[in-house]
């Protein structure tokens, strides 16, 4: 599991891409909470900020359904995935003693 997570993070960093299945309102909510903990001032007024969607139950539930569907799709992909056996020529190049 740790290796899969490390590979995922490596791909995201090298390609400078966001996580595809992130829940936008949850991410905005967490970022705003970190900003407030770091000392950023509160915003006053009637204009909702980017984390506002997290407070709307309907939007939060919709994001959760999308995330659940993505999880089910990933589980189906992993269940049907089968690794290929290593190529014999490549195996011999990596460890010539095995061929004897």
C-alpha positions, -999 to +999 in steps of 0.1 A: +000+000+000+028+024+008+045+018-025+012+025-044+008+057-025+044+067-032+040+060-069+007+080-070+024+110-053+055+108-076+033+108-107+013+138-094+044+157-085+063+150-118+033+158-139+022+187-117-014+173-117-040+174-090-056+142-077-083+133-102-109+122-077-105+149-051-136+164-036-133+201-044-154+215-015-137+192+010-103+203-003-113+240-001-126+235+034-094+218+046-072+245+029-092+273+046-090+256+080-052+254+076-051+291+065-069+301+097-047+279+118-016+296+102-029+330+112-046+343+080-073+367+089-110+358+087-130+372+058-160+392+068-190+400+046-218+385+027-198+369-001-192+332+004-157+319+000-145+288-019-151+265+011-188+275+013-199+245-009-188+222+019-215+236+041-243+228+016-253+192+023-267+186-012-234+195-028-214+176-002-236+145-008-232+148-046-194+149-043-195+119-020-216+099-046-191+108-073-162+097-050-180+064-042-185+057-079-148+064-086-139+040-058-161+012-072-146+017-106-111+015-092-120-016-073-133-033-105-101-023-123-079-038-096-100-070-094-097-076-131-060-066-134-036-094-139+002-089-141+020-102-171+047-128-165+082-115-170+098-119-204+123-147-204+149-127-225+147-098-201+149-122-171+181-137-185+197-102-190+189-092-154+203-124-139+224-146-163+229-172-136+192-182-137+196-194-173+220-222-163 
